């Protein structure tokens, strides 16, 4: 008689955990919140599409007949709406939840990109460009910074620095690193205008991945406890800078941490192509080198901030290093001429220094732990304002002091942030990065206040 069959078990020791569990375990070891993994991929692709135009759009507008100053104004107006959209990404996340905010940003970007490509650019109408390109500026901050709010809301405090490092890895991996690389390859093949159509496809793919494949529950509902009072919630996202002055200081630091980056994207294309002697494709490759170094440094300094201290990391590896490398970005090519390797070293060092500011996305919510959504609204407002402040400084200073004067202005502003960072001590209620929070280690969100 045969022995009875052994009952099947769901898993035997030899088979190990299923692939999905192993994948989640690998993500957790890397510091990526497993439930948000596809969101990081979506942000990478979305920002690649958004970043396609970054290195050449101001020059493209000038080549089509706009004055350089008018092209700078178009970029500055875009920066204003980016700033407002960045603020709204946090405020509306309190009301709607980050996922709905991301959906709104995705829709805005697609609609106004289509209008720009089919109406404003063919007519090369200056008022239309200001209106349509400006309104498109609401798109990427609602999508990308909405996801950043989601990351900060769903990540345990002791892993938050690393998680936001991965966020900025995805963000700057797209804008402008891979975006500029795509442009450098497609412009010689299909031209600048058709390259902007390619950007539309990348944004569509990234948006769909981020919205359809992320199932983490925290981002599907409003984050504010009083979200039933919309006006109070929106007002609180502004008044927190009065109630918590350190949050206002953090927002100001955020403005100038990347203000130089966005200012350089307006003036350096002319400097490197007309003064130094690089081709447009060579300039775009240089931009890709700059931010390829930046994206990996984002991961490094996110983890370093969790260990060395957020303030110390930002002061020395961010503020002071950026002041020095801003100057190198100008003087190295002036001395070396159109020598790509020398310029690439200076560009890479500047990109690495920008990453030294990464811990600010973990530090500012720690300044107001009971109002993280409102603190992130203020921080995102600063991030968006940097896209306006940098080009505005260029528009005002390019004529009087030239590119050389502009790099000194930005270096001085970076040194000013080194002083301001000293005032950004986390609130005592916040769980410090080296103290385990009162949740398990499976990536569950900390309690929202």
Order of alpha helices (4+ residues) and beta strands (2+ residues): alpha-alpha-alpha-alpha-alpha-alpha-alpha-alpha-alpha-alpha-alpha-alpha-alpha-alpha-alpha-alpha-alpha-alpha
